[in-house]
Every structure is written in C-alpha cells, then in structure tokens.
Amino acid sequence: MLAALLVLKVVIPGFAPDGRYLYAEQVRGANGFLDGWSVKVLTVLALLAVTGGLVVRSPLAWLLLPTLAWRFTSSVPSHWEPGLPYSAVLVPVAFAALVDAIRRGARLPVPGLRGFRAPLLVPVGAALLLLPLQPTAQLATPGFWRESPREAAARAAVELVPNGVRVAASNTLAPHLTDRNVVWLAVPGLLDQDPMVEWLVVDRTDGFPAGAAADTLQKAADDPTWRVVRDEAGIVLLRRCLTW
C-alpha cells in the first residue's frame, strides 16, 4: 500500500510536465457514487454470473471490494461498466474465489447433475453467453480485419515523426511513439513547458483527457511557430518551426 501511494502521489506526478496524475484526479472523492447504478449493478451481476454466484461463498471475495469501491465512486462513467479493462483486476480474483468455493464443497442446485462438474456448468455457460457482448466479439466481424481510413491516417502520421525527438501525442497515439521518442501526453499547458516539444500529433476524436485534443490544437493554432504537416481523417500532425 505504501509503495502504491509513493508511485501514485510522487513518482508519476514527478515525471508529468505539470506535476499532476490525471487518472488519480478522476477518482478523487465520491462524486460518482450516487450515479449510474443501473450500469454498476450489471457489473456486479456479470461477476456473479461468470462464477455461478459461488464467488460469495469464499472469503477471497472480500478482495473484490477495494476495486469495486474506487470504480463505483468514480465520476467517470467508463469506470462503472463491466466490459472494459478495469475488470482485468477483478476477474482473476473472482475465479480464484470460485475455485476456493468449490474446494470448500460449494455446489449449485442443478437438477439431474451431480458431482464436481455441476458447479462449473453455470459459470462456463454464462461466460459463453456474455462473450458476444465483449470487445473480443469484434474478431468475428469482417471490418475488424480491414484498416479504416482513420487508422491508416494515424499510422501515416506516426510514421512521419522522426526518431529521437520530443513529441506531444494524444492518448491513443502516444503508445505508438514511445519506443523511439520522448513522449508526453498532449495537453494545452505542455506546449509552453521546457524542454519544448518539437512535434505534435493529435487525434481529434480522442476523449482523454476530456477536451485536451481540441484545446491543444487550438493552442498550437494560436502559436505561429507550429506548422501543420498533415491533417487527414481527424489525425493532425504538426511540427514546431523555430526562427532565431
């Protein structure tokens, strides 16, 4: 716990140009506790369904509460949903609790079925029924295997950024640059920071941080040192051109 606090409160903000950790600020307080309970209930029901309800028969289920607590008190609606990566912490714990419950002798009252297989049929069936609702279902759609114009534009813009430069990138584009550049998250205040970033690549549709994409592009538009290199399908690439 102390190590986590040190990383979240000191280490990560220390690397941020504005000294802030935006994700931590999103879950501060309990602003979202009273909202979105129709979605939150679905998240809990999904956990119960894929474990056949047996998760509550194990003391390991208590380990689910801290993650559920911060998600349900968050003011960000995407934190409440069952189908996003935020459940990646919950699912291993839930299945460990399922195994523990079975080891303790818990059984489901399934008529006509006896023995060890009975408590596993409901979780497996629930998982199969929920599978089409998960992002993995996109693998079965033909469009998933074709590159969209926006994806092609993003790939082309990222490839135009030289190696070894300082780049500000929007949230979804930044990971594609970190292996060869120094990368910061594109927020308006960053453009005035030292050392100055040399390139800026932004996806206009990127929603995190809220409003950052539009505000950063507006900030660059007001600065005559920035030049547009490419603007296609909502992906904008700019280069800082300094004159001395």
LOVO-421327 format. One record per residue: x negated, y, z of N, C-alpha, C, O, CB in turn. Coordinates in pm, whole numbers, plus 50000, padded with zeros to 5 digits. Glycine has a CB too. Layout:
LOVO-421327
XYZXYZXYZXYZXYZ...
END
This chain:
LOVO-421327
499184988050000500005000050000499145012650000499425022149927500935000050121498095012750081497195024250086496485026149952496305037449906496165022650200496075015049890495415015949761496365021649656495955029749573494905002149717497645017449659498625022549564498835037449583498905044849485499945015149580498935041849707499095056249734497895064149687498035075149633499325058549883496705058649707495495065449664495475067049512495135077749460494245057749710495855056449440495865056949294496915066849243496645074849154496125042949235498135066249302499235074449253499115089149290499505097949214500535069049306498565091649408498515105449458497195112449433497145124749433498795105449604496105104849411494795111149399494135107949265493765116949190493885106649514493995095049233493205091149117493865095648987493245102548906492995076049115495125091648965495795095148840495975110348824495645115648718497165088348832496465117448926496535132148911495175138448887495075148848821497165138249034494105132248940492775137748920492325137348775491525145648733491785130349004492835127748699492485126748557493415135248470493075138348355492555112148512494575139148522495525146948443495055161448433494575167048531496925146248505495205167648316494735181448299495475191448387494925201748424494865185548156496735188448421497495197548507497595192648650498315198448731498875199548450496885181748683496885176648820498185170348863498455169348982496555187548912498995166048768500305160348801500425146248745499815142948643501445169148746501225137948813501555124648763503055124648736503855123448828501145113348866503435125948607504815128448571505735116948609506875119348649504915130948423505275104648598506125093348632506505093548780507635090548816505425080148597505545096948865505825097349008506845108049041507685106249130504545099849087506795119248970507735130048995509155126248956510115131649010507315142548921509295116948861510625112948816511405105448923512635106048925510515104348693510715098449010511405090049109511355096249247511685089649346510805076249113510955108749255510865115349385512265117749440513165121849367510095128749374512445115149569513725117549634514745106849597514395096049551514255131149596516015110149619517095100649592518155107249506519355105249528517715095349723517715115149407518655122949327519585114349244520695118449212517895132349237519125102349207519955094149120520705083049191521315074649125519115088249016520695082949324521275071649395522775070349372523295059249362521005073049543523485081449363524945080949351525415079249207526605077549182525535093449409524495079749113524875079348971524625065448909523795057748957524105090048893525355062748803525075051148718525275037548780524595028048742523715051948673526185036248875526315023348942526915012548852526735000648879527165024949066527615016548746528105006248654526934999348584526994987448556529065012548549525865006848556524675001148495523844993548598523324982848569523825012048429523734999048717522934992748823523524979248864522794969648891522865002148946524844978548867525484965748901525154955248796524944943648830527014967548914525104959248669524734949748563523314944548582523044932848556524864956448425522404953248627521034949048652520984938448761520284928348748520164960948692521734940548868521774930948978522434917948932521954907048964522524936849100523534919148857524234907148809523344898948715523404886648715525534911048738522534905848634521634898648544520624890548623520324879248587520914908448450520094896248731519144888948816519814876848880519224866048889518584898148925521044878748924521774867548985522094856848881522014844848910523064872549051522464861148759522864851548656521724842648614521884830448604523414858848534520534848548590519424840448539518814831648648517954823448620518354849348480519254833348771518814824448878519974816248934519844809549036518154832548991521104816848865522254809248912522734813549049523414805849117521934794748914522384825549090522764830349222521944824649336522114828749451524184827349247521054815249305520284808749410519164817549463518564814449566519694795949359518874828749395517814837649441518074842349584517134844549660517684849649348519354843949620519674848949754519494838349861519604841349980521104854149757519214826049821519014815149918517554814049962517214805050040519464801849857516704823049915515294822749952514894835950017515344846549974514424820049828514074835450120513584847950181512724856150087512504868050110512804844850307512214849949979511434857449882512274868249813511724877649754510844848049778513584866849820514464876749756514274890649817514564900649752515924872549769513814891349941513574904450003512524912449926512514924749933513124902650149511644905549854510604912449778511164919949658510474928149599509554902449732512414917049622513034924249512513484938249552513614947049466514214916349459513714940349680514354952749724513524965249700514094975349658514654951749869512194965349725511454977949701511564982849557511764994849534509994976149735511424973749460511514977849320512924982349284513104992349215511084966449228513934974949331515314979249307515594992649372516335000849318516304968649359514994995049488515235007649560514715019649482515445029449464514585007249698513445018949433512935030549363513635032449229513805043749184511435029349343514035021549166514725022949038516115028849055516525037448976514825009448969516835024549156518205029149173518295043049234519345049449225518975019349258517235047749297517235061449349516655071349249516735083449269516445062149480516075066149141515505074849039516615082548967517735077648953514685066648938516295094448923517245102548846517135099948696517815106548617517015117348874516285090448657516095087148515516975075148479516725064148529514595084148484517995076748394518925065748364518245053248309518725042148333519945070348265517135054648236516485042748181515925033648289515675021848262515385046848086515705038848410515195030648520516275021248575515945011548643514665039648632517535024048547518615016048604518935003648522519504994148574519865024548618518565003748394519034993548301518334980048321517194979548366518834998248159519044969148287518434955748305517504951648194516694942548213519514945548318517574958048076516854952747961515524959147932514914955847830517684954047844515034967948015513784974947988512624968748067512864960348155513914989748023511394972648037510234966148100510144967948251509324961448316508984971448039510964976748307510894978748452511284966048529510974964748647511804990248493511964956848463512324944248528511204933948522511334922948575513574938548463510094937548457508984928048448508414924748586507824914148604507884933648359508584933748681508154931048819509144922148890508764914048974507964944148896510424923748858511474916648931511594901948889511784893248974512794923548910511484899348760511784885748711510854875148770511354864748813511684885448560509534877248775508694866848838509044864348984509014852949030507234870748829509384874849056509774873149196511084865549205511234856649288509904886949267512034868949117513334862249119513194847449090513854839249155514284868749018512344843748995512184829548962511354822149069511544810249091511514828148825510444829349133509754823249247510754820249358510674809949424508614832449299511704829549378512744827249479513654815749438514104808149523513574839949500513934814449307514744803249258514054789949287514684780649338515014804749107512764789049256512014776649282512004773649431512174762149473510564777849228511794784049510511774782049656513124777249707513194768649794511374795049727514214782949651515554778949694515814764349660516384756949740516624787949629515394760149540515574746049501514734736949590515174726249630515184743949353513514741449621512654733549709513284731849847513084721649913511264740049721514034741849889514704741150018515994733150013516654731450115514984755050067516344728149894517524719549883518784726449836519854720349839517794713350013518694739149791519874746149744520394739549616519614735449531519574761049719521704738749603522324732649486523514740849443524144747749524522744718049516523834740049313525024746549262526154736349255525934724849218524764752849124527374740549290528514731249284529004729449140530034734949102529664736249373528244721749060528624719248921529344705748915528724695448941527374719448825530634705648882531374692948881530774682948784530464686348670532844695448846530614670648829530144659948744528654659148727528144650148659530764661148613527924668448787526464668348774525854667048912526264673649008525954681248703524864658448921524194656449049522684656149027522214654348915524684643449117521954657949134520514656849128519824670049101520434680749112520124647149023518554669349065517714681249053518104690048934517884702148939516274677249040518664684248827518954691948708520104701648726520134712048660519244682848593521024698648811522234706848825521944721548854522524730048787523084701348934521084724948948520874739148975520134746548865520104758848865520134740749103519534739348771518794745848664519644748948542519274757448461517634737348623520784742048525521584743848405522184757848396522194763748288522694733648401522664763048505523284776448502522254787248472522524795648386523964779248636521084787648540520094797848504519644797148359519534807448292518884796448593519394784848308518954783548169520064788048074519784794847975518554769048139521294784248103522414788548019522594803648020522834809747916523704781748065522464809648139522594824148149521494831248071521744841248004522574828648295520274826048081519154832148009519384831547858519094841147787517824824948045519904820247809520164818847665521274828247619521214833747509520524804347630522294829947704523394838947668522954853547667523434861447586524554837247765522024857047756521564870847764520504874047659520234885747633521024873647902519894863947600518794866047507519154875247390518344883847355518314852847454520344873847328520664882847216520764897547257520694906347172521954878647153520934900147386521054913947433519704920147464519634932047494521944914447555518634912247459517304917147493516564922047369516924918547256516494906047563515514930147390514744935247275514164924247186513954926347067513614943847324513914912447243513364901447163514314897047052513894890746955513044889647252515594900447066516564896946962516254903946831516684899446724517984900347007515514914946837515164922146714514294913646621514224916246501514444935146749513634903546677512804894846594513614887646488513084883646384512084884746681514914886046513515774878746420516394887846314517104883046227516864871646495516134900746321516694910046223515674912646113514494914846142517124923246291516104912545985515154914645875514414928045884513244928945846515884913945742515094938445935514474951545942513284952246035512434960946020515474961445984513214943146131512094943246226510774940846155509734945946196512304932746336510794933046048509584928945978509204938545864508214936345794509744914945925510004949045846509694959045743509304972145809509954976545904510904961145648508274978345759507814991045814508735002245770508965004145650506364993945771509275009745867510165020845835509355032945789508155033545815511045024545957509975042545722509265054745682508625062045800507525067545788510215064145610509295062145912508745068746030507505061446080506525067846116509785069646141507545048146083506385040446125505215042246029504055043246072506745025546135505515042745899504455044945801503835058745818502615060345807505005043245658504675068745844504165082345865503315083145991502295089945993505325092345874503735076246097502955076146221501595069546200500575074446248503725069046332501595058346128500335051246101499375060046020498185060746049500615038046025499925066745919499085075245835498525087045913497365090745896499885080245715499345093045999498885104446077497795100446175496795107546189500055110846153497975089146241496975084446337495655081246266494575084046319497485071846413495735075546147494515071946074493735084246028492525083346005494875063445952494395095746014493715107945972492925114546086492085123146060494725117745917493185110546208492455116246322491065110046326490945097846332493225113746457490005118146322488645112646323488315105746455489005107846555487625123746297487295097746455486815091246576486055101146664485405110346614485915079146541486135099046795485325106546889485735121046910484915129146952483945106246844487005124346882487465138146902488445138547020488905128147068488125143746773488735150547065489705152447173491085154547112491295163547031489305164647265492035145847152493355145547089494435147147195494355141447303493545132447010495455154947161496685155047239497735147747156497975151247041497155169747274498375137647214499325129447140500585127347222500545127147345498705115747103501705125947153502945123047224502915108847279502055100847242504155125047131503835105947365503775093847448503655080947367502875072147403505005093047533504395079747258504395067247182503185066047088502845055047046505665065947102502555077147055501415076846964500075075847037499105070846980501415089146879500025080347160498755080747234498065067147242496845066647223499005085947374498775056047269498075043147280497315038947155496385030947164499045032447315497705044147039497065040246914495765048046888495095045846787498015042246799495415056946979494215065246963493195063247073492045067347059494595079546957493595056947182492735056547300491505047747284490565048847362493525051747417491485038947182490325030247164489155037447097488045032047093490715018247083489405049547044488325056246972488255071246996487425078046936488485053746827489115076347084489145090647112489405093347259489825084547334490195097447027489145105747300489585110447431490985116147410491175125547333488595121347492491975110447480493365113547451494075118947575493915113647685494105101147398494855129547555495715134947659497165134347611497425134347491495305149447695498085133947706499505134447671499845148647627499485158347693500395130147792500535149647514500845162747457501935169747536503105166147527501275161247310501535179647615502445188447688501995202747661500805205047637502455185147843502915212447665502565226047624501365232047697500515238347634503735234947644501285230047830500195235947907498825230647871497815237247898500435233848050498775218847811497485212747778496725220647672495485220747673497705198547729497415227247583496765234047472495905245747517495055250547441497795238847373496115250447639495315261547693494215256747785493445264847838496205271247767494115243647806493165238247902491775236547840491645235147718493665224747955490755236847925489385233547884489035219747936489395216448049488365244247936488325211347857487915214147719489105213747624490045205947643486845204147673489055222247521490175223347429490305210747343489305204947299490005235547340491555206747322491795195547230491635200447088491935211947056493205189247252491155191547002490855195146864491945190846767492115196746660489535189046822492685180446805493745175246720495015173546801494965171346923493335161946656496145174446735497435172946799498325164646707498555168346592498075186946831498835153546758499745145146679500975142346764500885137246876499035131746634502135145746708503365145646787504495139146706504665141846588503765159846829505245130646774506475125146720507615133846771507865134546891506665109946762508315140446680509375149646721510475142746801511145149246882509985156346599510665129646780511755122546848511345116946983512165110947053512245111346760510085118647022509615112947148510315119747265510315132047276508075114447162510905111847352511695117447461510985118847594511585123547691512875109147481509705114847600508985116147727507675123347704506955120447609508735102347792507355132947794508255139347891509365147047819509185151447705507455148847984510475148647886511635154947823511285168947771510805177447846512805155747922511535171047644511305184047582509865187047548509585197447489511795194547670508925178147583507505181047563507135181847416506335190347378506645170547632507705172947332507355172847191507685186147125506845192247058508065161447120508925190747143509345203347081508585215247138508175224247065510845205447099508395215247270507715226547334506235227247292505705238147273507825225447488505595215747279504185215547239504025220347096503105227947066503595201447255504905215947007504835220446868505115235346857504495242246776505825212746782506025240546938506305254846937505105262746987504765273246933507535257947021504465257447092503255263847145502165264347038501495274547023502755256247270501985253546965500975253246859501345262546745500475268946685500805238946807502645263446713503085272246605502815286946637502595294946547504575270246578502825290246766502575304146808501085307346816500705318846837503215306646942500245297046799498795298846809498195298046668498275287546605498145288046904497605308946618497105308946480495905299646457495505297646342496715322846441495335294046563494195285046544494615271046503493765263046464493375284346670495895267946510496375254746473496865254646329497585263646285497485250246568496475244446256496895242746117497575229146101497105219046153495685243946021498685229046028499405216446002498665208645894498465213545783500885219245958498275196445927497615187545832498635178745762498515176045642496575178845904499635174345837500625165045782501915166445861501875167345984500115150345785503045166645793504355167245858505315158945774505815163345671504865182145873505565146745821506395137545744507185128445838506635122945933505535129145648508475126745809509365117545883509355120346033509495111146114508945103045858509185132846069509205136446211507875134946282507785137646402510205128246280506845130646211505505129346270504655141146222504465143046101504835115446229504145148946316503405161046283501965159646331501725156246447504075173646345501025162446243499605162146275499025176146253499185181946146498845151546189498355181546355497755194746348496285194046388495875185346466498505204646436495505203446333494085204546368493795218746410494275228346350493175200346250492995220046517492605233246563491425238246477490395231646467492225232946715491585249746418490545255646334490085268746398490745279046384491065257946188488975268246467488455279946538487545288146446486775282746368487675275546665487665301146457486775310246384485985318146484486545323146583487565319646288484695319446461483825326146557483285338946494482525346246558482665316846601
END
